[in-house]
Amino acid sequence: MEQIAEGVNNLNIADSSNKKNRIQVSNTKKPLFFYVNLAKRYMQQHNEVELSALGMAIATVVTIAEILKNNGLAVEKRIMTSTVDINESGGRPVQKAKIEILLGKTENFDELMAAASADAGDGEEQG
């Protein structure tokens, strides 16, 4: 019984730490590269980032993940899909698709980020 209680306590701690590095993506509020840059910053701070979206924003989350992977900055750790009930203004619940993608830093993440910031610095000096 004690092991179960300890497991539940550890689960709660792990779950609350996960919230710090979660980005809930909307496809209407911010431009795509806002989320890409935010995900990079979260990976620098937490070593991984969880991208989450509902419905039509799922395509945006997949695009963000692919940009980070194709640039050599991230690797997929977990992809989870589900459906959730959303109560709309009419009162009746509507089922929406949900995706959560957990991305981790690649081995050369820090080198690539340092090179990118050096390139940005060079561009400012020339301008």
N, C-alpha and C positions, 0 to 999 in steps of 0.2 A: 504494500500500500504506500509506503514511504517513497519507493521508486517512482510510482505513478505521479505522486504529488511533486516530486523533484522534477520529473520530466515535464509536467505542465508548467511549472515555474520557469524552467529553461526555455520552453517553447514561447512563453509570453515575452521573455527578455529578447529572444531572437526575433520575434515578430515585431516588437517595438523598434528595434534597431534597424529593421528593414525599411521602415517608413521614411527614414532620413534620406535614403537614396532612391526614392520612388518618384518618377515623373509621370504625371497623369496628362496624357496628350489629348489636345482638342484639335480638330482640323479647321477650326474657324478663328480661334483667338490669336494665335501667334504664327509667324512664318516658320517654315520648315527648319531653317538653319539656326533659329533661336533654340529649338529643341536639340539639335545636333551639338551646338556649343555648350548648352547646359549639361547634356549627357557627358561631354568630355570633362567638364569641371567636376561633376559628381564622381566620375571615375578617378580623377586625380585625388579627391578627398577620401573616398570610401573604397577604392579598388574595384568596385562594381556598381552598376546602375540597373534599376528595374524600370522598364518602360511599360506603361499600362494605358489601355485605350478601350473605348466602347464603340460599337456600331461602325459608323462611317470613318471614324478616326483610326481604325485598325490599319488601313493602308498607309497612313502617315507613320505609324509606329514601325511598321515593317520597313518602310523606306529609310527611316532614321537608323534602324539597326543595320541595314545593308550598307549605308554610307559609311558607318563606323567600321564595319567589318572589311569593306573593300579598301578602306584607307589604312588597314593594318592596325587599327587602334583597339578593336574589341573582338572577343570570341563569345559565341553563344554558350551560356551555361544551362539555361532552362527556358523552355517555351511552354506556357500553359494557356489553354483555351477553355472557355466556359460560357454559359449563358446566365444572365442576371435579370431579375424582374425590376423594372423601373416604373415607378408610379408617375404617370404623366398628369397634366392638369385636368384631364377629363375624369380622373379618379381610378380608372381601371389599369391594372399593371400590364406593361408591355415587355416582352422578352427581347433583350439585346445581347448580341455577341460581345464577348470580352476577351482580350488577349493580354498576357503579361509576358514580357521577354526580359530575362535576366542576362545582362552582358557583363563580362569581366575584362579587365585590362589584358592586353597581350604582353609578352615579355619585353618587347621594344616600344611600348606605349610612351614611356618617359622620354626616350630618345627622339621619337617622332614629334612629340609635343614640343620639346626643346628646339628641334630643327624648325618647326612651324613658327614658333615665337621669334626665332632668330631671323627667319625670312621676313616676318612682318616688321621687325625692327629695321631691317635693311631697306625695305620699301618706303618706310617713313623718312629715312635719312635722305633718300634720293629725291623724294617729292618735294 
